[in-house]
Structure formats: C-alpha cells, structure tokens
Amino acid sequence: MSNRLAATPNDLRAFWMPFTANRQFKQNPRMFVKAKDMHFTAADGRKVLDATAGLWCVNAGHCRPKIVKAIQDQAAELDYAPAFQMGHPGAFELANRIVDIAPEGLGHVFYTNSGSESVDTALKIALAYHRAKGDGARFRLIGRERGYHGVNFGGISVGGIVANRKMFGTLLTGVDHMRHTHDLEKNRFTRGLPAHGAELADDLERIALLHDPSTVAAVIIEPVAGSTGVLLPPKGYLERVRAICDKYGILLIFDEVITGYGRLGAPFAAQYFGVTPDIITTAKGLTNGVIPMGAVIVKNAIHDAFMNGPEHAIEFFHGYTYSGNPIASAAGIATLATYREENLFERAAELSAYWDNAIHSLGDAPHVIDTRAIGLVGAIELQPIAGQPTKRAFSAFVRAFEKGLLIRTTGDIIALSPPLIVTKKQIDEIVSVLRDVLSEVQ
C-alpha cells in the first residue's frame, strides 16, 4: 500500500513541477492561496502585484465576477459533453464570438486545451490542407530560432529554444529554422519596432529555395516572440514574410498564444501589425487562464478544402476529449464579454505609451543592457553573470517576490505582461520595485 495516504497536505514531494527548479523551490516554497483583480495573496498573507498576468494569460485580472459565475452556472447545468459527433450550444457560441473579433477571412475555429495543442493542431491542419488539395508533396515546416511554440513534439520541432529541444531526440523530420531577429548591437534601447532586421525575413525564401518551395507546407512564427524574451519584429519584417509565403504558396501561421486577446491593444497581433496570416493559434487569454482551453482560427478556404467527400464521413481525423468543453466554453464566452464590456483591448492601447515610457525608464538601472516594450508587454534584458547564465535574472525574480511583485524571467531577461486592468499607479509600482531589485541583486 502506498504511504502517500500518510502525507500531510503540505508535503511537496509528489508534485514534479513544470519549468521549475524543483529542489530550490521545495526548500523555500513560494505559494499563492488567493487572487483578486491585480493581486495574488501569498501563503503568508502578503499581497503580490501580478506583473505577468499569471503566465501571460489572466488578461482581465483575477477572479472576475462574470467569469466566475459563468463557470459555476455551467458546472451545475452541463458539466461535460462529447465533442465527437455531438455538440453543445456553448462551443458554437464561443466560436462565433472568436470569429467576430478575428481578422477578416478567418472564419472557423478548432478547439484545443492549450497553446501547445493549438500549435500541433495548426501544423496538422497545414499538412492535411495541402494533401486535401492534392498537393501532398508539401510536408516541410519552417520555424525560427528562439521561437517558442509550446512543448509538444510538433511545437518543439518548429520551436527554436535549445533547452526545450536538446533532451528529446531527433524530433520531427523535414523542419528547418529561420534566424531570429534579436540584434542588440543595432537595436539596443529602441523605442517602438526595431529599425534593423527586416531583411532577415529573406531567410524564409532562402530556406524554401534550398529545399524546393513546392515541398514547404507552412511557416510558423510569433508576431512578438514572447517566451524567449519579448523580441519585437523589425519594421517591415512581417510584411516580407507574408509576401514570401504568398509567392510560393506557403501557409503562414501566427502563434498568438501570448499576443492574442488584447495584449497589444488589439484583439490579435495580426490586426495590430496589419498582416493577416492563414492560421492563428490561441489559448491563454481565451478563458482568462481560468480553465485550460485553446483555439485555432483558420481562413475559410482552409476549412472548406476539407469539406469534400461523403457527408457522413469524418473530414479531419483530429481532436481531443475536452475540445470545446462546456465549462471552458462558458469561461471563454464570459471572458470575451468582460473584455468587450470593460473595453479592455482599447484600455491596453491607451495605456501603451505610458507603459512604454515606464519600461524604458529602467534603461539606466544596474545590469540593464536593453529594454523593449509594445502594447502591454515589456522586457528588461540583463547582463549575464560570467559563467552563470540565468542566475542574475532568477535572483531578481526571487527578490521581486519577496518585495511583493510577481515577474517572469527567461534566460537573463525580465518579461512583464500585466493584466489589462493595470492602473498607471500600479505600473509605477512595478517599475519602482524593479529598480530597487536591480540595485540589490549582484
């Protein structure tokens, strides 16, 4: 018999935590027990200002009444309904609400449970679409160095973060990578989009020609590369990628798991930049982080290519037990309603200039070698400690928590993405605490 029944509720051994220094954490745990609006409550009763929207996802703030009630009501009415050959009204209503705010021409939604699943679903859709059109020779997928596309095998194959890939063998075949766009020497402390680097989009054409463009199915990029440290696209870069895709019949996938649902002050980064992809992957802010859910939004022509053959036949052999789950759907509907009723996308746009000034004001703080900001997302890049990469930023993360501020670090970069309900006073507090933290860490 397992001895786990004798474990106390605070026994931390069983939970193998994701993307965490488990040994360090369990020696000195950082626990949250409550949350409301812009703050978490730590186990010791301290309020902690959320400068990361949880994990890039709580865009409307924590424990919002409309979302809470929608989940409670749905759980009491219809807790689960199968998504294979059956349906429920909420999934269809939410899909319509997503399409209402999506770029024109993207009119169909396929549900997943996370950003990672959204990416793998988008890749499968892209490959199957070309085959459905009789163009099955298109099997290659192109990602980008430093790209983050979740942790499933498709996502880490097209992703370009070494630590996420190196332990897991050969991954998918037929994958290549464009260079990343981060150029500190030319673009350090740039306000707005970087002036240098649009020509890096030509990597896509070079790679396509290397392999034969008729074998390339899709390219996937984040409009703003979030998890690797908030890398903004150079001026004209996204437009050039779109043009190359059009030239060679390659599908363009925007991974908007982070930028979707208002992070840049528009529903999607596609609208912010004025570049429309063929497929958009989303998750996180779709349900305000409350219930796991993702959604892949596709152009009408992609969906319609599958709608052939006998009407009783399944058109696309893919899906999940929890696709369009009733409670997740209710959370999504209430989340989108909250964004709309409180004008949170517009609010993010209005605050973006203030946020930009605040982030760049840290350019003279100790250890800072670059600052970047767009919409309500920002980054402070730190000089790594020689021979100890990531240690300085991690020390800043721990010190910030001790001072009542939740930040996120990736490598030696501090990444910030507060809920869209953040106030100017709270932005000032974020910057003030960070300046103190940076003056204290070694």
N, C-alpha and C positions, 0 to 999 in steps of 0.2 A: 504493500500500500504506500502511496506517495506520502511523504512527510510534509507536503505543501499545505495540507489542511491545518497544520500547526503554525503556519506562518502568520505573523501579525500583518495588519493592513499596510503598515509602513515598511514591510520587508521589500527591498528594492531589487533583490537578486533575479527574479524570474523575468522581468521585462528587459529584453535586449533592445535598447533604444536606437532609433534610426539616426544616421548622420550626427552622432553624438560621441564625445569622448566619455564612454560609459564609466571607466574607472574613476576619472576625475569627478564626474557628476555625482556618482554614488557616495563619494567621500564627503561632498558638501552640496547636497541637492538644492536646486532652485525650483521651487514648487509654486504653482498658481492654484488657487482654490476658488476664486470667483472672478467675474469680469463684468464691467458695465461701461458702455459708451467708449471712452478713450483710455480706460484704465483696467489693468488686472489688479487683483488682490493677492499678494503672496501669502504663503503659509504662516508667516509671522505677523500678518495683518497690515503690512506696508502696501501702499498704493504704488503701482508701477505704470508709468505712462507708456503706452504702446506706440512706439515709433516705427513699427514694422507691419501693422495690420495683421498681427498674429504671425503668419508666414505668407505675406503678400496677399491675404485672402479676405480679411474682415473689413471690407471697404466701407461698409455702412456703420461701423462701430459695433461694440459687443452687446449682446442680449437685447436687441431691438424689439420692441413690443409686437409689431405686426408679424415679424418673422417667428418669434416665439409662439404666438397664438396660432399661427398657421400650422406649425408643426404639431402642437398639442391637439388641435382640432382634427387634423388629418390622421394622426395616430389612433384616435378614438373612432374614426369612421371607416377608413380603409387603410390597413397597415401595409399590405403588400398585394400586388397584382402581377402576374407573369407578363413579361414583355414579348414572349414568343407566341405569335398567332393570337394574342389577346391584347387588350389595352385598357386604359382608364382615362377619364377626361383630363386630368391634370397634366399628363405628359403632352397631350396635344395642345392644351392652352399655353403651357410654358414654351413649347416650340414656336408657337405663333408670336409670343412676346419677344423671344430672342430674335426672330426674323424681323420683327418691327424695328429693332434698333441696329440690325446688321447692315453692312454695306449693300447697296442696291445690287440685285442679281444673285445674292447668296440667300436662297430661299428654303433650304432644307437642313434639318438638324438630326444628327445621330448621337444618342446619349451614351455616355461612359460613366465611370465612377471617379475619375481623377485626371489630372493633366497627363500623367504617364500613359494612361489608357487612351486618352484623346489623341496623343501623338501616334501611338501604334495603330490606332484605328484610322487616322488620316493617311498613314503610309500604306495601309492595306487598301483603303479606298482608292488611292492614287494608282497603285499597281493593278487593281482589279478593273478600274475605269479604262485604262489603256487596253487591257485584254478584252473587255466588253465591246470596245470599239474595233476589235480586230487588229490591234497594234501591240500584240503581246511581246514584241521584241524590246519594249521599254521596261526594263527591270532595274535600272540603276537609280540609286538615291544619293543626293548630294546634301551634305550638311555643312557645318562651318566650325573651324577651330574655336574653342571656348564656348561653343553653343551648349545650352542645357535644354534637353528635351525629355526630362523625366528619367526613370530608372529601369524601365522595361527593356527588353533586348533590342527592339527597334529603336527606341529613344537613345540608348547609349551608343548604338551603332552610328547613328547620324549625329549624335552629340560629339562635342569636342573637348570635354573636360577630362584630362588624363586620369585623375584619381577615380573617376566614375567608370572607367573602361578597362584599366590595366589588369584587373583581377579575374576577368571573365572570358578569357579565351579569344577566339577569332571573331566572335560576334557575327553580324550579317555580312554576307559577301556582296560585292557589287556596290559598295559605298565609297564615296570619296568626299573630301572636305575642302571648302574654300578657306582662305586665310581669314583670320579675324581682323577687325578694323581698329583695334586699340593701338594708337601711336602716341605715346607720351611725349616724345621729343617734339613732334609737330603740333600736337593738340592740347598740351598741358594747360589747365585752367581756362579752357574755352567756355565762353558763355553761349548757350544755345548749341546747335548742332556743329560738330567739328567741320572745319573748312577743308581739311585734307583727308583723302582716303576714298573718294567716290570711285576712283579707278580700280580699287580692289574688287569691285563688282565684276570686273572683267575676268576674274578667276573662274567665274561660272562658265563663261564661253570657252576659256582655255581648257578646262576640265571636260566640258561637253565635247569639244573637238578631239581631245585626246582619246576619248572612249567611243566616239561617234554619237552625235546628238540624237540619232534615232533610237539609241538604247537607253536614254535618260528619261525616267518617268517623272521625277519631281525633285525640287529643291526645297528644303525647309530651313527657315531662319526665324529668329526672334526679331521683330522690328526694333525693340530695345532689348539687348541681351541682359537680362536681369540677374540671374543667379550667379553669373560669373563676375558681377561687379558693376552693373549698370553702365553698359557700353552703348553710347548713343550712335545712331547711324550717321556717317558723314553726309553732308549736303549732296543730294543727287544720287546717293548710293542705292536706295530702294527703288528709285525710278529706273536705274540702269539694270538692276536685277530683273525687274518686271519686263523690261524691253527685251532682254536676252531670252527670258522664258517664252515670250510671245514669238520671237524669231524662230525658235527651234521646237515649239510645241511642247514645252516642259511645264508641268503644273507647278505653281508657286503656292507653298504652304506657309502661312504666318502662324507661328506659335505665339498665341496671345494669352497663354495661361496666366501670365502676370499682368500684361498690359490691358487685357480685356476688362470690361465693365467699369470704365471710368478713371482708370489710373492716370491717364494723360489728359483728362478733361474732356474726352470724347468717349462714346461707347466702346470703340475699338481703336487701336493704333492705326489700323488701315484708314480710318476716316481722318485721324489727326494728320497723317502724312500724305493723304490723298493718293494712296497707292492701294489698289484693290487686288488681293490675292484670289486664288481659286478655292482655297480651303483655309478655314481658321480653326485652330484648336483652342478650346477654352476650358476652364474649371474654376477653381479658387473663388473669385468674386461672384460666380454664378449663384451660389447659395450663401454668400457672405461667410463661407468657411464653416457653416453650422453643420451641414450634412454633406458627406462626400458625394460629389456629382461633377461630371464633365459633359461637354457638348462639342461636337464637331459640326461646324457650319460649312456647307458646300454650295457651290454655284449650281443653279438649276440644271445646266447642261450635264454636269457630272451625275447628279441624281437620275436624270432622265435616261442616261445611257444604260442604266441598269434595268429600266422598266420595259423589258422585252421578254419574249418567250411566253409560255402558257401562264395565264393569270393565277393559277393555283400553285405555281412554283415559287419557291423562295428565290429572291433576286440577289441577295448578298449574304453569304454564309459567315456571319459575324454578329457578335452581340454578347451581352453579359446578363447574368441572373438579375442584377439590380439596375439594368438600363431603364431610365425613366421611373425609378422607384416612386411610389405615391408620396411618401413623406418628403423625399428630396425634391420632387416636383413642386409640392406645396411651398417648401422653403424657397425654391427658385422664383416662383410667382410672387411671393411676398417680398423677396429681396429686390426684384426688379421694380416692384411697386414702390418700395421705400426709396430707391434711387430716384424714381420719377417724381414722387410726391414731394420729396425734400430737395429736388433739383441738385443732387449731389455731383453729377457729372459737370454741370455748369459751375458749381461751387469750386470744384477742383481746378477748373480752368481759371476762375477768378483769383484763386489763391496762388497760382503757379508762379507769378512774378515775385510775390513775397517769399515764397519757398525758395526760389532760385537765388535771391539775394541772401537769404539766411544760410543756405548751404555753402555758397561761395565765400561768405564771410569767414569761414573756417580755413581758408587758404593759407593764412599766416599762423595757424596753430602748430604746435610742435609735432614733428614727424610727418606732416601732411605734404604729399608730393603731387596731388591733383584733387580737384573737386568737380563733380558733374551733377547736373540736375535737368529734369524735364518733367512737365506735369507735376505730380506729387510723388516723385521718386527721386532719390538722390544718392550720391556716393562720395565718400571721403577716402581716398587712397593713401595708405601709409607706407613709409619707407620700411621695408622688412628689416628685421634684426639679422645681421650677417650670420649665416649658418643655422638660423632658426626661423624659417618662413612660417607665417601664420601666428606666431606667438604673440607679437605686439597687438594685433587686432583682437585675438582671443582675450588677452589681458584687458583690453578696452571693453570688450563685451561683458566680462565678469564685473569689472569696476562700475560700468554703467548700471548694471542690475543692482548692485549694492547701493547706488545713488538714486534708484527709483526710475530707471529708464530702460526699456527693452529695445535693443538694437539687433541687427543681424550682421554677421561678418562672413566674408567669403575670401579665402586667402588672407591677404593683408588689406582688405577693403571693407570699410563700414558701409553697409547698404541700408537705406531708410525708405520706408513707404508707409506713412501713417494712414489710418482710416480717413476717408474723405470728409469726415465731420470735424477734423482737427481745426483748432482756432489759431489765430495769429499769436495769441499769448502762449499757447502750447508749442507752437513752432519755435518761439523764442526760448522756451524752457528746454526743448530738445537741444538747441544749439548751445545754450549756456552750460548744460550738463556735459555735453560732449567736449566743450572747450576745457572744462575742469578736468575731465577724464584724460584728455590728451596731454594735459600738463603734468599729470601724475604718473602715467604709465612710462616705463623705461623703453 
